Amino acid sequence: MASILSIASSGLQAAESRLQSSAHNIANLQTEGFHRQELRQQALAGGSGVETTIGRAPEAGPALEADVVDQLAAKNAFLANLAVFRTGDRVLGTLLDSEA
């Protein structure tokens, strides 16, 4: 079974990818013929985290609303995974302290 810290780390990396992709899309709103980046996430086997891939949207054009929602989702995912990481770190520290 994967460690909770590696799973949370995977979630942090996925949130970072989502934020970078949406920022890239917003930065290119005015670029003619621009195809937005689309992020896909998939759970890894055995519950060991998440995998992200970035592809191109099939049609050119902006979707500012979707990109803003992606940024908010990335922020919330980042905060949630950070809380898991901090909690796991505290629990591990408590376990190590109790063995001494």
ChimeraX commands (.cxc) that place a marker at each C-alpha (Angstrom):
marker #1 position 0.00,0.00,0.00 radius 0.5
marker #1 position 1.29,3.42,-0.93 radius 0.5
marker #1 position 2.15,5.81,1.84 radius 0.5
marker #1 position -0.28,8.60,2.59 radius 0.5
marker #1 position 2.51,11.13,2.09 radius 0.5
marker #1 position 3.27,9.91,-1.44 radius 0.5
marker #1 position -0.43,9.97,-2.31 radius 0.5
marker #1 position -0.76,13.54,-1.00 radius 0.5
marker #1 position 2.39,14.50,-2.92 radius 0.5
marker #1 position 0.85,13.10,-6.09 radius 0.5
marker #1 position -2.27,15.19,-5.45 radius 0.5
marker #1 position -0.14,18.32,-4.95 radius 0.5
marker #1 position 1.59,17.70,-8.28 radius 0.5
marker #1 position -1.76,17.18,-10.03 radius 0.5
marker #1 position -3.09,20.45,-8.58 radius 0.5
marker #1 position 0.03,22.25,-9.77 radius 0.5
marker #1 position -0.43,20.85,-13.30 radius 0.5
marker #1 position -4.07,21.98,-13.33 radius 0.5
marker #1 position -3.09,25.48,-12.22 radius 0.5
marker #1 position -0.30,25.74,-14.81 radius 0.5
marker #1 position -2.56,24.53,-17.61 radius 0.5
marker #1 position -5.36,26.97,-16.79 radius 0.5
marker #1 position -2.87,29.84,-16.44 radius 0.5
marker #1 position -1.44,28.96,-19.85 radius 0.5
marker #1 position -4.93,29.03,-21.34 radius 0.5
marker #1 position -5.74,32.42,-19.79 radius 0.5
marker #1 position -2.43,33.88,-20.96 radius 0.5
marker #1 position -3.33,32.88,-24.53 radius 0.5
marker #1 position -6.95,34.08,-24.59 radius 0.5
marker #1 position -6.23,36.58,-27.36 radius 0.5
marker #1 position -4.03,34.27,-29.46 radius 0.5
marker #1 position -5.82,33.59,-32.72 radius 0.5
marker #1 position -6.28,29.89,-33.47 radius 0.5
marker #1 position -5.13,28.88,-29.99 radius 0.5
marker #1 position -6.25,25.44,-28.81 radius 0.5
marker #1 position -6.67,25.31,-25.04 radius 0.5
marker #1 position -4.84,22.77,-22.95 radius 0.5
marker #1 position -7.05,20.20,-21.30 radius 0.5
marker #1 position -5.90,18.32,-18.24 radius 0.5
marker #1 position -6.97,14.74,-17.66 radius 0.5
marker #1 position -6.55,13.01,-14.30 radius 0.5
marker #1 position -6.68,9.31,-13.63 radius 0.5
marker #1 position -6.34,7.38,-10.40 radius 0.5
marker #1 position -3.30,5.12,-10.30 radius 0.5
marker #1 position -3.69,1.41,-9.66 radius 0.5
marker #1 position -3.93,0.38,-6.04 radius 0.5
marker #1 position -4.93,3.83,-4.85 radius 0.5
marker #1 position -1.35,5.05,-5.03 radius 0.5
marker #1 position -2.13,8.55,-6.25 radius 0.5
marker #1 position -3.19,10.32,-9.41 radius 0.5
marker #1 position -1.68,10.68,-12.88 radius 0.5
marker #1 position -2.20,13.74,-15.06 radius 0.5
marker #1 position -1.86,14.22,-18.78 radius 0.5
marker #1 position -2.25,17.42,-20.76 radius 0.5
marker #1 position -3.77,17.41,-24.21 radius 0.5
marker #1 position -5.10,19.95,-26.69 radius 0.5
marker #1 position -8.74,20.86,-27.04 radius 0.5
marker #1 position -10.14,19.67,-30.39 radius 0.5
marker #1 position -11.46,23.12,-31.28 radius 0.5
marker #1 position -9.74,26.51,-31.11 radius 0.5
marker #1 position -11.10,29.21,-28.85 radius 0.5
marker #1 position -11.15,30.43,-25.28 radius 0.5
marker #1 position -13.18,29.09,-22.35 radius 0.5
marker #1 position -12.41,31.61,-19.63 radius 0.5
marker #1 position -15.12,30.31,-17.30 radius 0.5
marker #1 position -13.74,26.77,-17.42 radius 0.5
marker #1 position -10.21,28.03,-16.79 radius 0.5
marker #1 position -11.25,30.10,-13.77 radius 0.5
marker #1 position -13.12,27.09,-12.36 radius 0.5
marker #1 position -9.99,24.97,-12.96 radius 0.5
marker #1 position -7.91,27.48,-11.02 radius 0.5
marker #1 position -10.32,27.38,-8.09 radius 0.5
marker #1 position -10.40,23.57,-8.19 radius 0.5
marker #1 position -6.59,23.48,-8.26 radius 0.5
marker #1 position -6.43,25.78,-5.24 radius 0.5
marker #1 position -8.88,23.63,-3.27 radius 0.5
marker #1 position -7.12,20.39,-4.26 radius 0.5
marker #1 position -3.79,21.89,-3.27 radius 0.5
marker #1 position -5.10,22.95,0.14 radius 0.5
marker #1 position -6.76,19.57,0.76 radius 0.5
marker #1 position -3.64,17.59,-0.15 radius 0.5
marker #1 position -1.47,19.93,1.89 radius 0.5
marker #1 position -3.71,19.30,4.91 radius 0.5
marker #1 position -3.34,15.54,4.40 radius 0.5
marker #1 position 0.43,15.93,4.07 radius 0.5
marker #1 position 0.65,18.00,7.27 radius 0.5
marker #1 position -1.58,15.59,9.20 radius 0.5
marker #1 position 0.42,12.57,8.03 radius 0.5
marker #1 position 3.63,14.32,9.01 radius 0.5
marker #1 position 2.25,15.11,12.49 radius 0.5
marker #1 position 1.03,11.54,13.00 radius 0.5
marker #1 position 4.38,10.14,11.92 radius 0.5
marker #1 position 6.16,12.54,14.28 radius 0.5
marker #1 position 3.89,11.49,17.15 radius 0.5
marker #1 position 4.52,7.81,16.45 radius 0.5
marker #1 position 8.27,8.36,16.37 radius 0.5
marker #1 position 8.14,10.37,19.60 radius 0.5
marker #1 position 6.18,7.64,21.39 radius 0.5
marker #1 position 8.73,4.96,20.47 radius 0.5
marker #1 position 11.62,6.83,22.06 radius 0.5
marker link #1:1,2 radius 0.2
marker link #1:2,3 radius 0.2
marker link #1:3,4 radius 0.2
marker link #1:4,5 radius 0.2
marker link #1:5,6 radius 0.2
marker link #1:6,7 radius 0.2
marker link #1:7,8 radius 0.2
marker link #1:8,9 radius 0.2
marker link #1:9,10 radius 0.2
marker link #1:10,11 radius 0.2
marker link #1:11,12 radius 0.2
marker link #1:12,13 radius 0.2
marker link #1:13,14 radius 0.2
marker link #1:14,15 radius 0.2
marker link #1:15,16 radius 0.2
marker link #1:16,17 radius 0.2
marker link #1:17,18 radius 0.2
marker link #1:18,19 radius 0.2
marker link #1:19,20 radius 0.2
marker link #1:20,21 radius 0.2
marker link #1:21,22 radius 0.2
marker link #1:22,23 radius 0.2
marker link #1:23,24 radius 0.2
marker link #1:24,25 radius 0.2
marker link #1:25,26 radius 0.2
marker link #1:26,27 radius 0.2
marker link #1:27,28 radius 0.2
marker link #1:28,29 radius 0.2
marker link #1:29,30 radius 0.2
marker link #1:30,31 radius 0.2
marker link #1:31,32 radius 0.2
marker link #1:32,33 radius 0.2
marker link #1:33,34 radius 0.2
marker link #1:34,35 radius 0.2
marker link #1:35,36 radius 0.2
marker link #1:36,37 radius 0.2
marker link #1:37,38 radius 0.2
marker link #1:38,39 radius 0.2
marker link #1:39,40 radius 0.2
marker link #1:40,41 radius 0.2
marker link #1:41,42 radius 0.2
marker link #1:42,43 radius 0.2
marker link #1:43,44 radius 0.2
marker link #1:44,45 radius 0.2
marker link #1:45,46 radius 0.2
marker link #1:46,47 radius 0.2
marker link #1:47,48 radius 0.2
marker link #1:48,49 radius 0.2
marker link #1:49,50 radius 0.2
marker link #1:50,51 radius 0.2
marker link #1:51,52 radius 0.2
marker link #1:52,53 radius 0.2
marker link #1:53,54 radius 0.2
marker link #1:54,55 radius 0.2
marker link #1:55,56 radius 0.2
marker link #1:56,57 radius 0.2
marker link #1:57,58 radius 0.2
marker link #1:58,59 radius 0.2
marker link #1:59,60 radius 0.2
marker link #1:60,61 radius 0.2
marker link #1:61,62 radius 0.2
marker link #1:62,63 radius 0.2
marker link #1:63,64 radius 0.2
marker link #1:64,65 radius 0.2
marker link #1:65,66 radius 0.2
marker link #1:66,67 radius 0.2
marker link #1:67,68 radius 0.2
marker link #1:68,69 radius 0.2
marker link #1:69,70 radius 0.2
marker link #1:70,71 radius 0.2
marker link #1:71,72 radius 0.2
marker link #1:72,73 radius 0.2
marker link #1:73,74 radius 0.2
marker link #1:74,75 radius 0.2
marker link #1:75,76 radius 0.2
marker link #1:76,77 radius 0.2
marker link #1:77,78 radius 0.2
marker link #1:78,79 radius 0.2
marker link #1:79,80 radius 0.2
marker link #1:80,81 radius 0.2
marker link #1:81,82 radius 0.2
marker link #1:82,83 radius 0.2
marker link #1:83,84 radius 0.2
marker link #1:84,85 radius 0.2
marker link #1:85,86 radius 0.2
marker link #1:86,87 radius 0.2
marker link #1:87,88 radius 0.2
marker link #1:88,89 radius 0.2
marker link #1:89,90 radius 0.2
marker link #1:90,91 radius 0.2
marker link #1:91,92 radius 0.2
marker link #1:92,93 radius 0.2
marker link #1:93,94 radius 0.2
marker link #1:94,95 radius 0.2
marker link #1:95,96 radius 0.2
marker link #1:96,97 radius 0.2
marker link #1:97,98 radius 0.2
marker link #1:98,99 radius 0.2
marker link #1:99,100 radius 0.2
view
